[in-house]
């Protein structure tokens, strides 16, 4: 079925189509749980949803959301790219969530570089959606501390150094250590055995060498471990700190490769062994070293 191109001056509907932009870093949208249920495979070329549009050029211009620090986004849309299979409409909240997941993954991979300014319209063009869901997702990232608003320009990726990473590690240890010590003394061995598949999943994710894939598996394992404490607020706070620790530093030389990710993943199995054996001293040592290297 043929669809019209992007919404123009006469109000024709927008169709989300993948566009290849030479010289622009790849920032693929990531599937969420709700989309997996609808059959969206992780290897898909892009989101199945269409963004709700309503902005016009004058509105974006008034916000001044343009920056010369970004690479130009260009490239003609071919006739083949305009021919897409009809898909059911998706609520904008779903599109916003997909964009938020994609932006988070791009941050972890370093595709959104620290110190660079990105505008919502330009990022929307990358994703093939309007600026609205991108702007809303970036506002969420601003609340999380990943980006900061630059008036009349867009959003700047926060520059982080080793000191901030060390502070995050200290706070994580203060929160997680006493909890894990208590769990080591109270949780039966079979409960730790149930978490082995999640530890194995982190090893598999690390073997891909993809920082974003590993980041999700890593946090899923730590959430499962801490959830045994039965404190939802604790899990949420610890997960937020963990996510912040996964953002790249300004020094790109510190970015860990596949070998470092696999070593980090191996710690999960060792930690489960220590928790099962109720070896409190080893648990404390492992946690301190593990959170200190989580970046």
N, C-alpha and C positions, 0 to 999 in steps of 0.2 A: 504494500500500500504506500502511496506517495503522500508525504506531508509537506506542508509549507515550511519555509526556512524560519529564521529567528523573527520575533515580533518586530514589525516595522512601524512606520508612521501611521498606517491604516489599520493597525490593530490585528494583523494576522497572527494566529497562534504560534507560540515558540515550540520547536521540537528539539530535544536534546540529542545531539549527534556528536560522535567523537571527532575531534579535529587534531591533526598533527601540526605542532608548532615547532618549526626548526629552531634549535638553539635554546629551547626553554626546558628546564628540568621537568622530568615526568613527575606528576603528582596524582596518582590514580586514586579514585574514590575507594573506600574500604567498605565491605559489607557489614551490616549490623545484624543482630539476632533476628529482628523482625523480617529483614530481607532474606536471610537464609531460609526462613520458614516458607518464603514465597518462591524459593528455587533459585536465588541469586548465588551463583558459584563464585568462590574467591578469585578464580582466574578470569572472570568476566572482564571485558574491555572497559566497562564503565557502568555507572548506575543506571537502572532501568527507569528511574523516576524522571519526571520533568519538573523543573522548578516553576513555582508560581511567579509570574512576572507582572510588573506594574510600574516599575520605574521608567523614566524616560531620560533622554540625554541631558536635558536641562537640570533635572533633579540631581543626577550624579555630578554634574559640573558645579552645581551650587555647593555641594559638599567638598569639592576640590579633591576628590579621591583619585589622584593621579600622581605618579612619582616617576622621576627620571632615573631612579636607581634600579628600576626593574628592566629586564630585557624586553624588547618589543615583542608583542604577540601578534603574529600574522600567519598567513597561509590560507589559500583559497579552499573553499569547500567544494569537493567534487560532486558530480551527479550521483556517484555510487554512495558517497557518505550521506547524501540526503535521502536515500532510499532505505528506510528502516521499517521493521515490523511494528505494527500497531501494538501499543502497550497500554494497560489500564492506568488511569491517572492515580497519582499517589499524593497523599496529604503533604503540605509543605513542611510540616514538622518532621516527616520522614526524610525529606530531602535535606533539611537543615542538619539532621543527625548524621546523614551520610557524609555531608561536607565536613562536619566537625570531626568525624572519625578520620577522614582523609587528610585534613589539616594536621591533626595530631600525629598521624603516621609520617607526614612530610616533615614535621618538626624533628621527630626522632631520627629520620634518615638524613637530616641536614639539607633537605631540598629547599626549605625555607631558612635562609641563612641568617644567623645572628647579626643584628645591626642593620639589616636591610628593611626597607619599607615596602609594603605591598598594599595595593588598593583593592577594595572589594570588586569593582567592575573588572579589573584586569584578572583577578583570580577567578571570577565568575566565567570569564571567557575561557580560561584554562579548563574549567570543569564542564563547560557547555550549559551553564545555568545563569539565571539572572543574578544581579549583585545582592539581592535581599537575603537569601539564605546564607551566602558567604559572609555578609556583614554581621548577621546574627550569630553565626558560628565564631567569627573573630571576636565579637563582644564577649562570648563565653570564655574564649582563650585569654582575653584580657583580664577577666575576673579570676582566672586560674593563675595569672602571672606569667603566662607564656609570651604575650605580646603587650604592647602599650599603644594607646591611641595617639596618633600624630594629627592634630587638627589640620583640616583641609588637605590632607595627604593620604591617610590610610592608617596602617598598623605596622609598627616596627617590632621585629622579633627581638626579644630581650637578650642582651649579651650577658652570659654567665661565666664566672671564673671558678678556679679551683676552690677558692675560699667558700663560695656559696655551696658548692658540692659537699665540702667538709662539714658545713653547718647542717645541711640536710641529713647527712649520715649520722651526725651526733644526735639530732632530734629523733630520727628513726630508731636508733639504738635505745634511747631513753624510753621510748614508747613500747617497743617490741620486746626488748630483753626480759623485763620482769614478767611479761605475759607468757613468753615461750618457756621460761623457767618453771612457771606455775603449771603450764600445760605438760611439760616433760614429767612432772611429778604426779599428775592426775589423770592424764589421758591414757587409756589402755592401748596396748601395742597394735591391736587390730585396726584401730582408727587411723593410725599412721600408715598402715599397709594400704588402706583405701585411697591414700593420696599418692601412691606410687605412679599411677597413670599420668597424673598432672606433672610429676617430676620428669617422667619420660617424655612428655609433650614438650617440656622446655628444652630437653636435649635435642629433640627432633627439630624444633624451631631454630635452635642455635646452629645446627648443621647446615641450614640454608644460607647462613651468613647475613640474613636480612635483619637489621636492627629493629625495625618496626614489628615484624612477626615475632621476634624473640621478646620484645618488650611486653606484648600482650600476654604471651604464655607465662612469662616471668611473674607478672602482676597477678595473673589468675592463680598461680601456685601459692603465692604469699597470702592472697585473700583467703584461700581455702584453709591454710594453716591457722591464720589468726581468727577465722570464723568459729573455730572450735572453742574459743573463749566465750562465745555467746554475746558479744558486745558489738552491735551494729555500728555504733558511732566510732568505736575504735578501728574497725575495719575500714570505714570510709576515710577517716583522717590518715591512717597509715597508707592507704592506697593513693591518696592525693599527694602525700610526701614522696611516695615511690615514683609516681608519674613525673613529678618535678625533677627528680634525680635522673630520669632517663633523657631529659632534653640535652642536646649537645652543648659542649662548651665552646667558647670563642676560639680556643686553640684546637684546630681541626686535627692536629697530630695526636690528640688524646683519644680520638675516636677508636673504639675497639673493633677489631676484625673478628672473623669467624672463630679463630682459635681462642680468643679471649672470651667470646660468648659461650663456647662449649665448656671452658673451664668454670665459668660462672654457673652454668647449668648443672655441672657435676656437683657443685656445692649443695644443690637441693637434695640429691640422693644421700649425700653424707650427713646432711642435717636430719633427714628422716631416720637414718641409722642411729644418730645420737639421741634423738627424741625417743625412739623405740627402746633404747638401752637405758634411758633415764640418766644419761651422762650429762649432768648439769654444767659442769665446767667446759666440756667440749661444745655444748650448745651455745654457751656464752661466747666462747672464742670464735666459733663459726659465724655467729650472727654479726659480731663486730666487724670481722673481716669482710663478710659478704656485703653488708650495707655500705661499707666504705668504698667498695669497688663497683657499686651499682651506678654506672653512667655509660 
